[in-house]
Amino acid sequence: MNGQSKSTEELTLQDTQDYVVITLKETQYQLERLDQYRLFLEKQKNFMVGEILSSTEEKLVIRYHKEKSMQSLAQIGKKIDPYQRLVIAQKMGDLVDFLGSPVQPYLHPDNLFIFGEELRIAHRGFIQAVVPYVAEQSLFIKQYRALLLAILHPETDYRGLMEGISVFRDVFSKKIQEAGTINELHQLIGTRIVQQKNKRQTENFFVKKRKYRLYKWGMVIFIFLTSCFMGIVGDYQLKRIPTLERFSQAKALFIDEDYPGVLMMLREDKIADLSESTRYVLAVSSVHVATLADKQKRGILELLSKKASDDLLLYWVYIGKGALEKALEIAKKSEDKPAILYVYTKLYDESQTKQQMESKKKQELRTEYKEAIEYYSDLVEGKFITD
């Protein structure tokens, strides 16, 4: 196979025109958990499609499919100017969604690709079953910081950046090296982009006396747009970063099997704002705390771990958020009688605890829910959503 092969401390990566091939040693994966891992090699947002070529007790070989126009960060960084590198560095903010996630991207310039304007990821690990394992926040920040510096300084050895032995003279790179949080890193990159954009605009202006008026108004507009851009950056720091950190904390609770804690952490977040992986975490946590038999839970969790339908995933997300009427709509649309029965059971229990509801209205609802429970109980006969 033609292509460039690179060996790192963690794994061996070979980048060809059509594929990225990853080879892991026997200490870097659990052979008995590869069937579960295969589910995460399917095509998803940001991830390339992967397939296991061979798996033995000695080594694991995985191949990821590339588009021909894709370029790795290591390749593209040497072809673009410093400002464009900053813009690409800012795109890496998508990786923060995976902090604490069961699926962990391999943060390395040879494993991350740009496809048009989007980020694409080849190899990813899975919990403690396939390298890279789920990283603590401090390790994730260390890797993320090294990745940003590798983008900004493509000539620098990535391993040296990871180990902290690379030394930079410019103030900006030193600040990146010293940053201790994701928020600080994003603030530094965002501010630098504004400064460099300002500088580029200024350098491109050749002011002539007869065009002074045009220049003056152009600068007024530019300052206005720059202020708007700074406002957007500020809004991102105030809203988006805390949200991402909250998602990461929820995923950390999920890994610790604190499922009630996951539901509590995400109780105020709108479902539309949840990333795909966060929705999965919320849905699975919802199943774990559900008042169902263990056999029923195992069946549902098995479906969720596979290519679950959007309705099934969203049903359990709504259950976890306490949006029972929404969950009922989905169950009825899918004509899933066991799921309908479960929601009516939850609604009946909830109606008994509502103190502010008028007693007459409460009694009407309880009667409606009870009749529905009796009706669907006869149809279901002990089955549930997995049957």
Buried (B, 14 or more C-beta within 10 A) or exposed (E): EEEEEBEBEBBBBBBBEBBBBBBBEEEBBBEEBBEBBBEBBEEBEBBBEBEBEEBEEEBBBBBBBBEEEBBBBBBBBEEBEEEBBBBBBBBBBBBBBBBBBBBBBBBBBBBBBBBEEEBBBBBBBBBEBBBBBBBEBEEBBBBBBBBBBBBBBBEBEBEBBBEEEBEBEEEBBEBBBEBEEBBBBBBBBBBBBBEBBBEEBEEEEEEEEEEEEEBEEBBEEBEEEBEEBEEEBEEBBEEBBEBBBBBBBBBBBBBEEBBEBBBEBBEEBEBEEBBEBBBBBBBBBBBBBBEBEEEBBEBBBEBBEEEBEEEBBBBBBBBBBEBBEBBBBBBEEBEBBBBBBBBBBBBBEEBEEEEEEEEEEBEEBBEBBEEBBEBBBEEBEEEBBBE
